Amino acid sequence: MRKSLFSLLIILLTACNAGADSADPQLLFASTLDNPLTQAVPLKRYQGKPLVVNFWARWCPPCRAEIPELNDFQRRYQGRIQVLGIGLEDNPALVSDFVREYAMIYPVLLARQQAIPLMKSLGNTQGGLPYTVFIDAKGRIVGHKLGLLRPADLEAAARQLLAD
């Protein structure tokens, strides 16, 4: 009995980790999302650059709380690491107002119905927010964070993203 419970636990742990291990940024780079001005932005333009891809929503308090950190990070690593904000949003006018209110200095895109499939393809099987993925210049996911980003999270990611 004990041996079969142990075997079941190993199978369940393997299944839970399978989503994170199979995360692949190719769907992200194959996508085209709109900016708040409803201009189509092919994400292929960001391929080959170290990225901090942050999924957020206007109604999410932790998402709002981490915007100043993301702005600061973008300023410090301008030209070396690109922050992208992908909003789980449908209304460009509301997002445009939000971007202005929070003085977001990095590109902000609207994911609309692509949000959940994109997050899942990047390892967020729970669909929680905020969710941030760190992708190096070679297109490899080098880390991710579900929940509020702290300065230490961003600095650790920067070291990984700039390691090559």
ZISULRA-V734585 format. One record per residue. N is the residue number from 1. RES is the residue in one letter. D_LAST is the distance of its C-alpha to the last C-alpha in whole Angstrom. Layout:
n=N res=RES d_last=D_LAST
n=N res=RES d_last=D_LAST
This chain:
n=1 res=M d_last=48
n=2 res=R d_last=46
n=3 res=K d_last=44
n=4 res=S d_last=44
n=5 res=L d_last=43
n=6 res=F d_last=40
n=7 res=S d_last=39
n=8 res=L d_last=39
n=9 res=L d_last=37
n=10 res=I d_last=34
n=11 res=I d_last=35
n=12 res=L d_last=35
n=13 res=L d_last=31
n=14 res=T d_last=30
n=15 res=A d_last=31
n=16 res=C d_last=30
n=17 res=N d_last=26
n=18 res=A d_last=26
n=19 res=G d_last=26
n=20 res=A d_last=22
n=21 res=D d_last=21
n=22 res=S d_last=22
n=23 res=A d_last=21
n=24 res=D d_last=19
n=25 res=P d_last=18
n=26 res=Q d_last=20
n=27 res=L d_last=23
n=28 res=L d_last=22
n=29 res=F d_last=21
n=30 res=A d_last=24
n=31 res=S d_last=26
n=32 res=T d_last=28
n=33 res=L d_last=29
n=34 res=D d_last=31
n=35 res=N d_last=30
n=36 res=P d_last=33
n=37 res=L d_last=35
n=38 res=T d_last=35
n=39 res=Q d_last=33
n=40 res=A d_last=31
n=41 res=V d_last=27
n=42 res=P d_last=25
n=43 res=L d_last=22
n=44 res=K d_last=21
n=45 res=R d_last=20
n=46 res=Y d_last=17
n=47 res=Q d_last=16
n=48 res=G d_last=12
n=49 res=K d_last=12
n=50 res=P d_last=10
n=51 res=L d_last=14
n=52 res=V d_last=16
n=53 res=V d_last=19
n=54 res=N d_last=22
n=55 res=F d_last=25
n=56 res=W d_last=28
n=57 res=A d_last=32
n=58 res=R d_last=35
n=59 res=W d_last=37
n=60 res=C d_last=34
n=61 res=P d_last=34
n=62 res=P d_last=31
n=63 res=C d_last=29
n=64 res=R d_last=31
n=65 res=A d_last=31
n=66 res=E d_last=27
n=67 res=I d_last=27
n=68 res=P d_last=27
n=69 res=E d_last=24
n=70 res=L d_last=22
n=71 res=N d_last=24
n=72 res=D d_last=23
n=73 res=F d_last=19
n=74 res=Q d_last=19
n=75 res=R d_last=21
n=76 res=R d_last=19
n=77 res=Y d_last=15
n=78 res=Q d_last=17
n=79 res=G d_last=16
n=80 res=R d_last=12
n=81 res=I d_last=13
n=82 res=Q d_last=16
n=83 res=V d_last=18
n=84 res=L d_last=21
n=85 res=G d_last=24
n=86 res=I d_last=26
n=87 res=G d_last=29
n=88 res=L d_last=32
n=89 res=E d_last=34
n=90 res=D d_last=37
n=91 res=N d_last=38
n=92 res=P d_last=37
n=93 res=A d_last=39
n=94 res=L d_last=39
n=95 res=V d_last=35
n=96 res=S d_last=35
n=97 res=D d_last=38
n=98 res=F d_last=35
n=99 res=V d_last=32
n=100 res=R d_last=35
n=101 res=E d_last=36
n=102 res=Y d_last=33
n=103 res=A d_last=31
n=104 res=M d_last=28
n=105 res=I d_last=26
n=106 res=Y d_last=23
n=107 res=P d_last=24
n=108 res=V d_last=27
n=109 res=L d_last=28
n=110 res=L d_last=31
n=111 res=A d_last=30
n=112 res=R d_last=34
n=113 res=Q d_last=34
n=114 res=Q d_last=31
n=115 res=A d_last=30
n=116 res=I d_last=30
n=117 res=P d_last=29
n=118 res=L d_last=26
n=119 res=M d_last=25
n=120 res=K d_last=27
n=121 res=S d_last=24
n=122 res=L d_last=21
n=123 res=G d_last=23
n=124 res=N d_last=25
n=125 res=T d_last=28
n=126 res=Q d_last=31
n=127 res=G d_last=30
n=128 res=G d_last=30
n=129 res=L d_last=29
n=130 res=P d_last=27
n=131 res=Y d_last=24
n=132 res=T d_last=21
n=133 res=V d_last=18
n=134 res=F d_last=14
n=135 res=I d_last=12
n=136 res=D d_last=9
n=137 res=A d_last=8
n=138 res=K d_last=9
n=139 res=G d_last=12
n=140 res=R d_last=12
n=141 res=I d_last=13
n=142 res=V d_last=12
n=143 res=G d_last=15
n=144 res=H d_last=18
n=145 res=K d_last=21
n=146 res=L d_last=25
n=147 res=G d_last=27
n=148 res=L d_last=27
n=149 res=L d_last=23
n=150 res=R d_last=23
n=151 res=P d_last=22
n=152 res=A d_last=20
n=153 res=D d_last=19
n=154 res=L d_last=17
n=155 res=E d_last=16
n=156 res=A d_last=14
n=157 res=A d_last=13
n=158 res=A d_last=11
n=159 res=R d_last=10
n=160 res=Q d_last=8
n=161 res=L d_last=7
n=162 res=L d_last=6
n=163 res=A d_last=4
n=164 res=D d_last=0
